[in-house]
Amino acid sequence: MNSDKLKKNDANCIANTYARFDVCIKQGKGSTCEDYDGKRYIDFSSGIGVNSLGFCDESWSKAVCKQAKKLNHTSNLFYTAPDVKLAKKLCTRTGYDKVFFANSGAEANEGAIKLARKKSFDKYGSNRSTIISLVNSFHGRTVTTLSATGQDVFHNYFYPFTEGFVFAKANDLDDLKQKLDDSVCGILCELIQGEGGVIPLDKEYVQAVAKLCEEHDLTFIVDEVQTGIGRTGTLLCSEQYGVRPNVTTLAKGLGGGLPIGAVLMDEQSSQVLGYGDHATTFGGNPIVCAGANAVLDALTPELLEGVSQRSDYIRRVLESIDEVEAVDGIGLMLGVTLKTKKSVEVLRACAKSGLLVLTAKHKIRLLPPLNISWMELEQGLEILKDVLCSSV
């Protein structure tokens, strides 16, 4: 296999839904990968926040391979150890009561939406089912999670959408209160709007939303699909905000490279869904959960402190560059606003020079592996600095 043959087969056989960049990745280790011609790339993308421990981490790979030789799948009609171990670790470390395992962030958010509506239905009846989401949010690509997404750009072509969602302006408490009526059962938000441009919510706003939910008996759902699992320097980003939502959704970084979603539920929420109310065939898959257990085991206090240290270093380097207008985000989820250059052009120039980055609207988005080595971090930042200081 070579790059040209790979791209040709891709074009012929895979649905044309991805605007891929001209990089054919063959293999990787740590925070470095290489293509079919042997060209090396420093990875500041983590597969859009999935590869928490980089490419093929030893402990993660060992856990996955060991489980693959032992038990691959049974369905949730039977008990297995990896998902129970993972659930116990998650609940112990987050303080949540129970967890439901799914296969993606969209599925996790679907589960949270269903939970909030059933919780309200059981207590108040069928006329209290609206969920307030935020303008500029992103919660997934299923029809219902698109309905909960506050960006028109994702809505085109797919009408009609699931009913029962209204949108409030982020960081505008008065606007949210105007949307709050007797039909509302929950509020759904990201603490950092990732696809919306890496925009953190204000701490005071989030705490006020949490208080409103408590006062009005609403389910407070926080989508931590991208911010969770150490990405911001704490296991959950909500720790940075001093709140504990009723429900938190996880995905991406939890699997370390394999697909998983999770719905964390507080004590009251954990009693809502009974037998047959919600299910998924692959949720809690033994191999995936074995990898997720390895990820959680790796997220020690020292590693999380290292996330914050690396974040501070990246900020110092980037803020010293004339082309950089601002650096937003928390931990290793950062968005870089540029003064004159277009983000997509910078992305292409970086890839050509051996660095993989992402975009989020007009910003460069950086999601390096949580354990990226200082050498790889410095090498990647040097490439990014050269691109931003060039005439590209």
C-alpha positions as CSV (number, residue, x, y, z in Angstrom):
1,M,0.0,0.0,0.0
2,N,1.2,3.5,-0.8
3,S,-0.4,7.0,-0.4
4,D,-1.7,7.3,-3.9
5,K,-3.3,3.8,-3.9
6,L,-4.8,4.5,-0.5
7,K,-6.3,7.8,-1.6
8,K,-7.7,6.3,-4.8
9,N,-9.4,3.4,-2.9
10,D,-10.8,5.9,-0.4
11,A,-12.3,7.9,-3.1
12,N,-13.8,4.9,-4.8
13,C,-15.1,3.0,-1.8
14,I,-15.8,5.4,1.1
15,A,-18.7,7.8,1.2
16,N,-17.6,11.3,0.3
17,T,-18.5,13.0,3.6
18,Y,-15.0,14.0,4.8
19,A,-12.8,16.8,3.4
20,R,-9.6,15.0,4.2
21,F,-6.2,16.7,4.3
22,D,-3.4,15.3,2.2
23,V,-1.9,13.1,4.9
24,C,-2.0,9.3,4.9
25,I,-1.1,8.0,8.3
26,K,0.5,4.6,8.5
27,Q,1.5,4.2,12.1
28,G,2.2,6.1,15.3
29,K,3.8,6.0,18.7
30,G,3.5,8.5,21.5
31,S,2.7,11.9,20.0
32,T,4.4,11.2,16.7
33,C,3.1,9.4,13.6
34,E,4.4,8.8,10.1
35,D,3.0,8.4,6.6
36,Y,3.6,5.8,3.9
37,D,6.7,7.7,2.7
38,G,8.3,7.7,6.2
39,K,7.5,11.4,6.8
40,R,7.0,12.1,10.5
41,Y,4.3,14.3,12.1
42,I,4.0,15.7,15.6
43,D,0.3,15.3,16.6
44,F,-1.5,18.2,18.2
45,S,-4.9,16.8,17.4
46,S,-5.2,13.5,19.3
47,G,-7.7,12.3,16.7
48,I,-10.0,15.2,17.7
49,G,-9.3,14.6,21.4
50,V,-9.6,10.8,21.4
51,N,-6.0,9.6,21.8
52,S,-5.6,10.8,25.4
53,L,-2.3,8.9,25.7
54,G,-1.2,9.4,22.2
55,F,-0.7,6.7,19.6
56,C,-0.5,3.1,20.8
57,D,0.4,3.8,24.5
58,E,2.1,0.7,25.9
59,S,-0.2,0.2,28.9
60,W,-3.3,0.9,26.8
61,S,-2.2,-1.4,23.9
62,K,-1.3,-4.2,26.4
63,A,-4.7,-4.0,28.1
64,V,-6.6,-4.0,24.8
65,C,-4.7,-6.9,23.3
66,K,-4.9,-9.0,26.5
67,Q,-8.7,-8.5,26.6
68,A,-9.1,-9.2,22.9
69,K,-7.5,-12.6,23.4
70,K,-9.8,-13.3,26.4
71,L,-13.3,-12.1,25.6
72,N,-14.4,-9.8,22.8
73,H,-18.2,-9.3,23.2
74,T,-21.2,-10.8,25.0
75,S,-23.9,-8.1,24.9
76,N,-25.4,-6.6,28.1
77,L,-27.6,-9.6,28.8
78,F,-24.6,-11.0,30.7
79,Y,-22.1,-9.7,33.3
80,T,-18.6,-8.9,32.4
81,A,-15.7,-7.6,34.4
82,P,-14.2,-4.7,32.3
83,D,-17.3,-2.5,32.3
84,V,-18.0,-3.1,36.0
85,K,-14.4,-2.1,36.8
86,L,-14.6,1.0,34.6
87,A,-17.9,2.0,36.1
88,K,-16.6,1.7,39.6
89,K,-13.5,3.7,38.8
90,L,-15.5,6.5,37.2
91,C,-18.0,6.7,40.0
92,T,-15.3,6.6,42.7
93,R,-13.3,9.3,41.0
94,T,-16.2,11.6,40.0
95,G,-18.6,11.1,42.9
96,Y,-21.4,10.1,40.6
97,D,-23.8,7.3,41.5
98,K,-24.0,5.2,38.3
99,V,-23.0,5.2,34.7
100,F,-24.5,4.0,31.4
101,F,-22.1,3.0,28.7
102,A,-22.7,3.8,25.0
103,N,-20.5,4.0,21.9
104,S,-20.1,7.7,21.1
105,G,-20.6,11.2,22.4
106,A,-23.8,11.6,20.4
107,E,-25.2,8.4,21.9
108,A,-24.2,9.6,25.4
109,N,-26.0,12.9,24.8
110,E,-29.1,11.0,23.5
111,G,-29.1,9.0,26.6
112,A,-28.9,12.1,28.8
113,I,-31.7,13.8,26.9
114,K,-33.9,10.7,27.4
115,L,-33.1,10.5,31.0
116,A,-34.0,14.2,31.6
117,R,-37.3,13.8,29.8
118,K,-38.3,10.6,31.6
119,K,-37.2,12.1,35.0
120,S,-39.6,15.0,34.4
121,F,-42.4,12.8,32.9
122,D,-42.4,10.6,36.0
123,K,-42.9,13.5,38.3
124,Y,-44.7,16.1,36.3
125,G,-46.3,14.4,33.3
126,S,-45.9,14.7,29.5
127,N,-46.1,18.5,29.1
128,R,-42.7,19.2,30.7
129,S,-40.1,18.0,28.1
130,T,-38.3,21.0,26.7
131,I,-34.5,21.2,27.0
132,I,-32.6,24.5,26.8
133,S,-29.4,24.3,24.9
134,L,-27.0,27.1,24.0
135,V,-26.5,29.1,20.9
136,N,-23.2,28.0,19.2
137,S,-23.2,24.6,20.9
138,F,-22.5,21.2,19.4
139,H,-23.8,17.9,20.8
140,G,-23.7,15.4,18.0
141,R,-24.8,14.4,14.5
142,T,-27.8,12.2,15.1
143,V,-31.2,13.8,14.4
144,T,-31.9,14.5,18.0
145,T,-28.4,15.7,19.0
146,L,-28.4,17.9,15.9
147,S,-31.7,19.3,17.2
148,A,-29.9,20.1,20.4
149,T,-27.0,21.8,18.6
150,G,-27.2,25.6,18.4
151,Q,-25.5,26.1,15.0
152,D,-27.6,26.5,11.9
153,V,-24.7,25.3,9.7
154,F,-25.2,21.8,10.9
155,H,-29.0,21.8,10.4
156,N,-29.3,22.3,6.7
157,Y,-30.8,19.4,4.6
158,F,-32.0,17.3,7.6
159,Y,-35.4,18.7,8.5
160,P,-37.7,17.9,10.3
161,F,-35.8,17.7,13.6
162,T,-36.8,16.3,17.0
163,E,-39.0,18.8,18.8
164,G,-38.4,20.1,22.3
165,F,-35.3,22.2,22.2
166,V,-34.9,26.0,22.6
167,F,-31.6,28.0,22.5
168,A,-30.3,30.6,24.9
169,K,-27.3,32.8,24.4
170,A,-24.2,31.6,26.1
171,N,-23.1,33.6,29.2
172,D,-26.4,35.6,29.1
173,L,-28.3,34.6,32.2
174,D,-31.2,37.0,31.4
175,D,-31.7,35.4,28.0
176,L,-31.7,31.9,29.6
177,K,-34.3,33.0,32.2
178,Q,-36.6,34.3,29.4
179,K,-36.5,30.8,27.8
180,L,-37.3,29.2,31.1
181,D,-41.0,28.3,31.4
182,D,-43.2,25.5,32.7
183,S,-42.4,23.3,29.7
184,V,-38.6,23.0,30.5
185,C,-37.2,19.9,32.1
186,G,-33.5,20.4,31.7
187,I,-30.5,22.5,30.6
188,L,-27.8,21.1,28.4
189,C,-24.4,22.8,27.8
190,E,-20.7,22.4,27.0
191,L,-18.4,24.2,29.5
192,I,-16.1,24.9,26.6
193,Q,-17.8,25.2,23.2
194,G,-15.4,23.1,21.2
195,E,-16.8,23.0,17.6
196,G,-18.1,26.5,18.3
197,G,-14.6,27.9,18.5
198,V,-13.1,26.7,21.8
199,I,-15.0,29.3,23.8
200,P,-15.2,28.7,27.6
201,L,-18.3,29.6,29.5
202,D,-18.0,32.1,32.3
203,K,-17.6,30.5,35.7
204,E,-20.3,32.7,37.3
205,Y,-22.7,31.9,34.5
206,V,-22.3,28.2,34.9
207,Q,-22.7,28.4,38.7
208,A,-25.9,30.4,38.2
209,V,-27.2,27.9,35.7
210,A,-26.6,25.1,38.2
211,K,-28.5,27.1,40.9
212,L,-31.4,27.7,38.5
213,C,-31.6,24.0,37.8
214,E,-31.7,23.2,41.5
215,E,-34.4,25.8,42.2
216,H,-36.6,24.7,39.3
217,D,-36.1,21.0,39.6
218,L,-34.4,20.8,36.2
219,T,-31.8,18.2,35.1
220,F,-28.5,20.0,34.6
221,I,-26.6,18.1,31.8
222,V,-23.0,19.0,30.9
223,D,-21.6,17.6,27.7
224,E,-18.0,16.7,28.5
225,V,-17.4,14.7,25.4
226,Q,-14.4,16.8,24.5
227,T,-13.5,18.5,27.8
228,G,-13.7,15.4,30.0
229,I,-11.1,12.8,31.0
230,G,-8.2,15.1,32.0
231,R,-8.4,17.4,28.9
232,T,-8.5,20.6,31.0
233,G,-6.2,19.4,33.8
234,T,-8.8,17.9,36.0
235,L,-10.7,14.6,35.4
236,L,-13.8,16.6,34.6
237,C,-13.9,20.1,33.4
238,S,-16.8,20.8,35.8
239,E,-14.2,20.7,38.6
240,Q,-12.8,23.9,37.2
241,Y,-16.2,25.5,37.5
242,G,-17.0,24.4,41.0
243,V,-20.2,22.5,40.0
244,R,-21.4,18.9,39.8
245,P,-24.1,18.6,37.2
246,N,-26.9,16.0,37.6
247,V,-25.7,14.3,34.5
248,T,-22.3,14.4,32.7
249,T,-21.7,12.9,29.3
250,L,-18.3,11.5,28.2
251,A,-16.8,9.9,25.1
252,K,-13.7,10.7,23.0
253,G,-10.7,10.6,25.4
254,L,-12.2,7.9,27.7
255,G,-11.6,5.1,25.1
256,G,-8.0,6.2,24.3
257,G,-8.6,5.3,20.7
258,L,-11.6,3.0,20.8
259,P,-15.3,4.1,20.5
260,I,-17.1,4.7,23.8
261,G,-19.6,7.0,25.4
262,A,-20.7,7.3,29.0
263,V,-23.6,8.9,30.9
264,L,-22.7,9.7,34.5
265,M,-25.7,10.1,36.8
266,D,-26.1,11.5,40.3
267,E,-28.1,9.6,42.8
268,Q,-31.5,11.0,41.9
269,S,-30.9,10.7,38.1
270,S,-29.6,7.1,38.5
271,Q,-33.0,5.9,39.6
272,V,-34.8,7.1,36.4
273,L,-34.1,4.5,33.8
274,G,-35.4,1.0,34.4
275,Y,-35.3,-2.2,32.5
276,G,-36.0,-1.6,28.8
277,D,-36.0,2.2,29.0
278,H,-32.6,2.5,27.3
279,A,-30.1,0.1,25.8
280,T,-27.3,-0.4,23.3
281,T,-25.8,-3.6,21.9
282,F,-22.2,-2.6,22.0
283,G,-22.2,-0.4,25.1
284,G,-19.7,-1.6,27.7
285,N,-17.8,-3.8,25.2
286,P,-15.1,-5.7,27.1
287,I,-12.2,-4.7,24.8
288,V,-13.2,-1.0,24.7
289,C,-13.6,-0.9,28.5
290,A,-10.2,-2.6,29.0
291,G,-8.7,0.3,27.1
292,A,-10.7,2.9,29.0
293,N,-9.6,1.3,32.3
294,A,-6.0,1.8,31.2
295,V,-6.7,5.4,30.3
296,L,-8.2,6.2,33.8
297,D,-5.3,4.4,35.5
298,A,-2.9,6.7,33.6
299,L,-4.6,9.9,34.7
300,T,-2.7,10.3,37.9
301,P,-2.4,13.6,39.8
302,E,1.1,14.0,38.3
303,L,-0.2,13.6,34.8
304,L,-3.0,16.0,35.3
305,E,-0.6,18.6,36.8
306,G,1.5,18.0,33.7
307,V,-1.5,19.0,31.5
308,S,-1.7,22.3,33.3
309,Q,2.1,22.9,33.0
310,R,2.0,22.1,29.3
311,S,-0.9,24.4,28.8
312,D,0.9,27.3,30.5
313,Y,3.9,26.7,28.3
314,I,1.9,26.6,25.1
315,R,0.3,29.9,26.0
316,R,3.6,31.6,26.8
317,V,5.0,30.5,23.4
318,L,2.0,31.4,21.3
319,E,1.3,34.7,23.0
320,S,4.8,35.9,22.2
321,I,4.0,35.5,18.4
322,D,2.8,38.7,16.7
323,E,0.3,36.9,14.5
324,V,-1.5,35.5,17.6
325,E,-4.3,37.7,18.8
326,A,-5.5,35.5,21.7
327,V,-5.4,32.0,23.1
328,D,-8.6,30.7,24.6
329,G,-9.5,27.4,26.4
330,I,-8.4,25.4,29.4
331,G,-5.6,22.8,29.8
332,L,-4.8,21.1,26.5
333,M,-8.0,22.3,24.8
334,L,-6.9,25.5,23.3
335,G,-8.1,27.8,20.5
336,V,-5.8,30.3,18.8
337,T,-7.2,33.4,17.2
338,L,-5.0,34.8,14.4
339,K,-4.8,38.4,13.3
340,T,-4.4,37.9,9.5
341,K,-4.0,34.3,8.5
342,K,-6.8,31.9,7.7
343,S,-6.9,28.9,10.0
344,V,-7.4,26.3,7.3
345,E,-4.3,27.6,5.4
346,V,-2.3,27.4,8.6
347,L,-3.5,23.9,9.1
348,R,-2.4,22.9,5.6
349,A,1.0,24.6,6.0
350,C,1.5,22.9,9.4
351,A,0.8,19.5,7.9
352,K,3.2,20.1,5.1
353,S,5.9,21.0,7.7
354,G,5.1,17.9,9.9
355,L,2.6,19.1,12.4
356,L,-1.1,18.0,12.7
357,V,-3.5,20.6,14.1
358,L,-7.2,21.2,14.0
359,T,-9.5,24.2,13.3
360,A,-12.6,25.4,15.1
361,K,-14.3,28.0,13.0
362,H,-11.8,30.8,12.5
363,K,-9.4,29.5,15.1
364,I,-6.5,27.0,15.2
365,R,-7.6,24.3,17.7
366,L,-4.9,22.4,19.7
367,L,-5.7,19.1,21.4
368,P,-2.3,17.4,22.0
369,P,-2.2,14.1,23.9
370,L,-2.3,14.6,27.6
371,N,1.1,12.9,28.1
372,I,2.9,14.5,25.1
373,S,6.6,14.6,25.9
374,W,8.2,18.0,26.3
375,M,10.5,17.3,23.3
376,E,7.5,16.6,21.1
377,L,5.7,19.6,22.4
378,E,8.6,21.9,21.7
379,Q,9.2,20.4,18.2
380,G,5.5,20.9,17.4
381,L,5.4,24.5,18.7
382,E,8.5,25.3,16.7
383,I,6.8,24.2,13.5
384,L,3.6,26.2,14.4
385,K,5.7,29.2,15.2
386,D,7.5,29.0,11.9
387,V,4.2,28.8,10.0
388,L,2.7,31.7,11.9
389,C,5.7,33.8,11.3
390,S,6.0,33.0,7.7
391,S,4.4,34.7,4.7
392,V,1.8,31.8,4.3
